[in-house]
Each structure stands twice: as structure tokens, then as C-alpha cells.
Amino acid sequence: MSAIAERFPGAREADGRIEIAVGGTTYRARVAMEPVGHVSVQVPATDGFELALRWTDRGIAATRAPSFDDSFLVETNDVALANAWLDPDVRDALIASRYVAGSSPLRDTALLLRDGSWEHELRGDEVTARRQTKETSAIRIADMLAASIAIASRPARWAQTFATLGKRLGAEAATRVELGGKPILRVRRGAAEVTVRFLRRLGPADAGRLRLVVSAHRVGSGGETLTLIADDLPRAAWPPANERGGGTLRIDERARALLDAAKPSTTIVRPHDIELTFDGAAADVDRLGAAIELAGYWAAPATTPYR
């Protein structure tokens, strides 16, 4: 615990876990040195996302950035999300965690030695680091805890990008991204509240694919429905069939202009709600702004300034 407190000032034990404040967010962790070295850190909802990282031979990994250490193997069930998750902070922390201090028997020279015994994983809303044998160094446990927190804090850094977008859109931004959880942005458009969130699975049988979803509850709906799917969206990413309502929603001139500006992957209007989805981590303020305007326009057409 003293080694962890030295690395993270203010760290404390509470209810069998270690609480560490980083960037205004408190992370809860567990650590063990034996019978095997183990570190775990809780993360927000990840909607089934899995990521495994281990040191291996050169030239195998295909999802890392060019500057990432070429002996790191990345295994994941969502390549697009893995690339987004492994930002420079994560990559730097992982590479730094691999090197340990050593000494030369021939001269007084400081050495950095590679330690490939630890593996890292993100699964089930938890980041873990483990090795097959016990860890004798408390400093190495602190190293792995630092690397694990870098991975676990990615949703907070990701949210900072959307906080900037939120200011331009007049939206309230969350402090961290939750996949399939709470919205990252909330904004009022007329009588409607429009939300922006990330998710991977549209239903229990969906294998998972990173999506950004703009949605709103319809106010005073007449039951009209609509389904639009972009021509270039793979069939595997199509949403489930839309339920039938009281006719097809008419696309007027205002809606057509917003659709052309937003270019969503899918547009689903159900009797009681609206969803516009973007394939991947869309962060274009103009497209996102147009999608938000369209969701608000269709959600409460009688009270918007466009009618």
C-alpha cells in the first residue's frame, strides 16, 4: 500500500478495495502479490466490449498505432473500438509498464529490462492485469496499477472530446463515456429532449458494433414510422425490423435537408421514439448537430420553431 500511495498520493483502502482519484474521478481497485500477481480496476459499462493485450513476437498485431510497441498482441471483438480505446495515454502507460530497472554485473550501469510476464485485459466492465506467478516487487504492482488505470480512464478522456462538442451544440455533457449506458450528451430542442449515446449491441443476439445513437421520445405522436438505411452499411450492421405504425412518416423539405447534412447510417422512427445511428465513433459537429435538430424536429413537430 505504501508503494501505491507513493505513486498515487491520496490513495486509500476502503471496504476491501483501494480508492484512487485521477483527473477528478475515483477508481476502485484490488491488488494481490500472491499466490499470483493480480490487479483489477472497475470501469463504466462497456456493452460486451473485450480487449486482451499481451507481449509476444514482432509483426503480429494489426490494430495498434504505428508508434505502438511492435511486440504487443491485441485481441478484441471490436477492432474500431479497440483502436479508439488504445489512445496515446494507454499506449504510453503500457509500454512504460513493461520496462523494469536492472543492473549490469560488469559495470555500474543502469539498465532497463523488458518484463513480458504481465497480461492485460478489459472484460465484463473491469480492467485486469495478471501474471502466472507471484509478484515479489510492490513497485511492479504499482506499475501495473498505473497501466490499468490508464486503460480504465479512457472513457473519461473520451468524454472530454464530447464536452467540447457539447458546448458548441448547447448540450449537457457527461464526465465519461458509457457504452450502452447513460447518454454522453443531453440537449433540449423545442419540447423534446434529445440524447446522444454510444452502444455496441442493438439487441441480445447482436454480435456488437460500435455505434453513436441520437435519440428522442416522440411527443404527441401520430404513430407514423420510417426506416432508412445507408447504401454502404453492411447487412450485419442493419437494425432489427421496425414495427409497423399508423402509416409512413412524411419527409418534408426541412427533414430532407437535415438528413442530407447528417448522413446517418440508419434512421428509425417508431411510434414512440426516434433513433439516428452513426456507424463508429462519429464526432463531426455539423453532422451530429443536424441529427440532433432532426430528432427534435420529428419528436415534437408542432412546437419546434421550424413549423
Legacy VTK file of the C-alpha trace (Angstrom):
# vtk DataFile Version 3.0
C-alpha trace
ASCII
DATASET POLYDATA
POINTS 307 float
0.000 0.000 0.000
2.901 2.374 0.696
4.218 1.804 -2.842
0.766 2.583 -4.282
0.371 5.688 -2.085
3.759 6.910 -3.261
2.667 6.536 -6.891
-0.857 7.887 -6.273
-0.905 10.451 -3.417
-4.191 10.277 -1.514
-4.867 6.611 -2.344
-6.678 4.842 0.490
-8.180 1.500 1.417
-11.978 1.278 1.782
-14.256 -1.785 2.018
-11.539 -4.172 0.839
-10.617 -2.060 -2.188
-8.156 0.708 -2.926
-9.681 4.053 -3.970
-7.562 6.255 -6.233
-8.562 9.693 -7.541
-7.275 10.510 -11.044
-8.441 13.518 -13.048
-11.404 14.149 -10.773
-12.663 10.542 -10.998
-12.275 7.922 -8.272
-11.280 4.418 -9.374
-11.767 1.339 -7.193
-9.097 -1.330 -7.473
-7.973 -4.641 -5.994
-4.353 -5.839 -5.962
-2.568 -9.036 -4.932
1.072 -10.082 -4.980
0.446 -13.777 -4.310
-0.363 -16.568 -4.969
-0.233 -14.812 -8.375
0.270 -11.155 -9.253
-3.118 -9.590 -9.959
-4.543 -6.066 -10.391
-8.145 -5.135 -11.223
-9.842 -1.754 -11.749
-13.560 -1.137 -12.251
-14.703 0.695 -15.400
-18.077 2.042 -16.570
-20.384 -0.004 -18.823
-18.643 -1.449 -21.895
-21.623 -3.242 -23.532
-19.781 -6.511 -24.125
-16.526 -4.992 -25.410
-13.474 -7.197 -24.866
-9.807 -6.347 -25.231
-6.778 -8.512 -24.389
-3.175 -7.291 -24.509
-0.029 -9.344 -24.126
3.597 -9.196 -25.129
4.501 -11.522 -27.969
6.592 -11.770 -31.141
7.010 -8.908 -33.562
4.794 -8.265 -36.560
1.585 -9.933 -35.352
-0.681 -7.161 -34.036
-2.698 -5.306 -36.657
-4.836 -2.961 -34.553
-2.131 -0.830 -32.909
-0.910 2.614 -33.995
2.426 2.719 -35.896
4.177 4.147 -32.814
2.915 1.355 -30.553
5.490 -1.213 -29.447
5.687 -3.824 -32.212
5.790 -6.794 -29.845
2.315 -6.184 -28.381
-0.515 -8.502 -29.458
-4.027 -7.035 -29.366
-7.043 -9.368 -29.360
-10.533 -7.860 -29.421
-14.122 -8.378 -30.528
-14.362 -4.817 -31.916
-11.371 -3.526 -33.898
-12.766 0.006 -34.366
-13.396 0.388 -30.652
-10.008 -1.136 -29.769
-8.282 1.471 -31.931
-10.268 4.220 -30.200
-9.568 2.802 -26.730
-5.804 2.452 -27.239
-5.132 6.198 -27.277
-1.637 7.670 -26.712
-2.123 7.727 -22.922
-2.892 3.994 -22.842
-0.100 3.062 -25.232
2.491 5.109 -23.347
1.408 3.665 -19.980
1.557 0.082 -21.260
4.981 0.489 -22.822
6.301 2.220 -19.693
4.967 -0.604 -17.522
6.968 -3.181 -19.441
10.400 -1.903 -18.507
11.987 -2.563 -15.107
15.288 -1.369 -13.699
18.183 -3.791 -13.732
21.928 -3.738 -13.129
24.923 -4.935 -15.026
27.342 -7.314 -13.261
30.224 -5.868 -15.276
29.909 -2.153 -14.575
27.851 0.431 -12.688
25.344 0.946 -15.469
21.597 1.411 -15.079
19.650 -0.964 -17.289
16.049 -1.129 -18.435
14.903 -4.718 -18.848
11.762 -5.924 -20.599
9.260 -7.773 -18.409
6.816 -9.722 -20.556
5.203 -11.697 -17.741
2.106 -9.478 -17.284
-1.030 -9.652 -19.449
-3.789 -7.034 -19.570
-7.480 -7.478 -20.266
-10.685 -5.444 -20.430
-13.748 -7.630 -19.977
-17.005 -7.518 -18.030
-16.648 -3.833 -17.053
-13.281 -4.474 -15.416
-9.646 -3.932 -16.379
-7.265 -6.600 -15.114
-3.533 -7.242 -15.210
-2.138 -10.598 -14.149
0.867 -12.865 -14.309
1.143 -16.635 -13.889
3.343 -16.483 -10.782
3.560 -14.344 -7.668
4.945 -10.807 -7.861
7.747 -10.074 -5.388
8.006 -6.342 -6.103
5.473 -3.879 -4.681
6.786 -1.317 -7.162
5.789 -3.604 -10.062
2.295 -3.868 -8.614
2.148 -0.062 -8.625
3.391 -0.097 -12.243
0.578 -2.445 -13.295
-1.981 -0.437 -11.344
-0.879 2.712 -13.204
-1.219 0.934 -16.571
-4.634 -0.475 -15.620
-5.916 2.945 -14.548
-4.713 4.405 -17.862
-6.906 1.820 -19.637
-9.838 2.291 -17.229
-9.737 6.092 -17.522
-10.124 6.090 -21.323
-13.911 6.765 -21.063
-13.172 9.960 -19.092
-10.680 11.200 -21.698
-13.103 10.261 -24.477
-15.839 12.293 -22.788
-13.647 15.398 -22.907
-13.901 15.354 -26.697
-17.673 15.317 -26.493
-17.682 18.029 -23.842
-16.157 20.327 -26.458
-18.806 19.281 -28.987
-21.492 19.708 -26.340
-20.555 23.344 -25.773
-20.942 24.076 -29.479
-24.290 22.290 -29.573
-25.653 23.757 -26.335
-25.734 20.303 -24.758
-25.018 18.970 -21.280
-22.089 16.528 -21.376
-21.357 13.526 -19.151
-17.977 13.130 -17.463
-17.295 9.725 -19.036
-18.495 7.583 -21.921
-20.604 4.546 -21.051
-21.201 2.010 -23.824
-24.847 1.016 -23.770
-25.299 3.133 -20.626
-26.036 6.757 -19.794
-26.047 9.367 -22.609
-22.847 11.259 -23.307
-24.850 14.361 -24.362
-28.306 15.726 -23.468
-29.829 18.706 -25.238
-33.252 20.357 -25.492
-34.741 21.041 -28.890
-38.154 22.636 -28.511
-40.321 20.400 -26.338
-38.092 17.360 -26.904
-35.039 16.127 -25.038
-32.505 14.648 -27.442
-29.775 12.321 -26.175
-26.514 11.115 -27.716
-25.037 7.825 -26.535
-22.674 5.074 -27.567
-23.622 1.419 -27.781
-22.400 -1.781 -29.386
-25.431 -4.065 -29.340
-28.898 -3.305 -30.698
-30.306 -6.490 -29.186
-29.322 -9.632 -27.253
-28.424 -11.511 -30.447
-26.299 -8.678 -31.872
-22.604 -9.588 -32.042
-21.689 -5.967 -31.372
-20.501 -2.977 -33.395
-19.609 0.494 -32.147
-22.400 2.955 -32.875
-23.274 6.524 -31.925
-27.032 6.928 -31.425
-29.044 10.163 -31.435
-32.489 9.544 -29.976
-35.601 11.307 -28.690
-39.014 10.374 -27.331
-41.869 11.472 -29.625
-44.329 13.966 -28.142
-47.920 13.660 -29.366
-47.026 11.015 -31.937
-49.497 10.038 -34.619
-47.902 6.592 -34.842
-46.164 7.095 -38.203
-42.982 5.085 -38.742
-39.966 5.268 -41.023
-36.846 3.188 -41.743
-33.893 4.464 -43.773
-30.593 2.558 -44.150
-27.480 3.929 -45.862
-26.459 2.084 -49.023
-22.914 1.429 -47.757
-23.911 -0.020 -44.374
-23.046 -3.760 -44.193
-26.029 -6.055 -43.779
-24.602 -7.326 -40.479
-24.972 -3.810 -39.057
-28.627 -3.362 -40.056
-31.040 -2.767 -37.157
-33.921 -5.161 -36.394
-37.059 -4.752 -38.491
-39.091 -1.715 -37.479
-42.539 -2.196 -36.014
-45.475 -1.107 -38.126
-47.332 2.028 -37.149
-50.050 4.306 -38.468
-48.546 4.963 -41.902
-45.185 6.254 -43.106
-43.707 9.472 -41.728
-43.511 12.143 -44.421
-40.067 13.585 -45.156
-40.646 17.278 -45.808
-38.141 19.788 -47.155
-36.748 20.663 -43.710
-36.273 16.997 -42.747
-34.687 16.209 -46.110
-32.123 18.989 -45.687
-31.220 17.781 -42.193
-30.932 14.174 -43.382
-28.595 15.259 -46.180
-26.445 17.168 -43.675
-26.376 14.432 -41.023
-25.872 11.429 -43.319
-26.752 8.863 -40.596
-26.145 5.158 -41.158
-29.720 4.356 -40.134
-32.821 6.401 -39.380
-35.523 4.627 -37.398
-38.774 6.360 -36.467
-41.012 4.205 -34.281
-44.450 5.151 -32.905
-42.948 6.473 -29.679
-39.280 7.265 -30.337
-36.658 8.223 -32.924
-33.139 6.866 -33.385
-30.490 8.043 -35.825
-27.330 5.937 -35.698
-23.814 6.518 -36.973
-21.518 3.579 -37.651
-18.428 4.089 -35.485
-17.388 6.955 -33.231
-18.755 9.894 -35.237
-17.586 13.223 -33.805
-18.350 15.653 -36.656
-20.109 18.621 -35.067
-22.024 19.533 -38.244
-23.371 16.018 -38.855
-24.114 15.460 -35.191
-25.790 18.864 -34.907
-28.010 18.142 -37.918
-29.004 14.761 -36.448
-29.930 16.388 -33.141
-32.017 19.033 -34.919
-33.804 16.365 -36.952
-34.553 14.211 -33.905
-36.003 17.238 -32.112
-37.958 18.319 -35.187
-39.598 14.934 -35.633
-40.047 14.341 -31.899
-42.173 17.456 -31.307
-43.011 18.983 -34.708
-45.874 21.163 -33.509
-43.707 23.028 -31.017
-40.470 23.459 -32.943
-39.529 26.825 -34.480
-39.500 25.199 -37.935
-43.293 24.849 -38.191
LINES 1 308
307 0 1 2 3 4 5 6 7 8 9 10 11 12 13 14 15 16 17 18 19 20 21 22 23 24 25 26 27 28 29 30 31 32 33 34 35 36 37 38 39 40 41 42 43 44 45 46 47 48 49 50 51 52 53 54 55 56 57 58 59 60 61 62 63 64 65 66 67 68 69 70 71 72 73 74 75 76 77 78 79 80 81 82 83 84 85 86 87 88 89 90 91 92 93 94 95 96 97 98 99 100 101 102 103 104 105 106 107 108 109 110 111 112 113 114 115 116 117 118 119 120 121 122 123 124 125 126 127 128 129 130 131 132 133 134 135 136 137 138 139 140 141 142 143 144 145 146 147 148 149 150 151 152 153 154 155 156 157 158 159 160 161 162 163 164 165 166 167 168 169 170 171 172 173 174 175 176 177 178 179 180 181 182 183 184 185 186 187 188 189 190 191 192 193 194 195 196 197 198 199 200 201 202 203 204 205 206 207 208 209 210 211 212 213 214 215 216 217 218 219 220 221 222 223 224 225 226 227 228 229 230 231 232 233 234 235 236 237 238 239 240 241 242 243 244 245 246 247 248 249 250 251 252 253 254 255 256 257 258 259 260 261 262 263 264 265 266 267 268 269 270 271 272 273 274 275 276 277 278 279 280 281 282 283 284 285 286 287 288 289 290 291 292 293 294 295 296 297 298 299 300 301 302 303 304 305 306
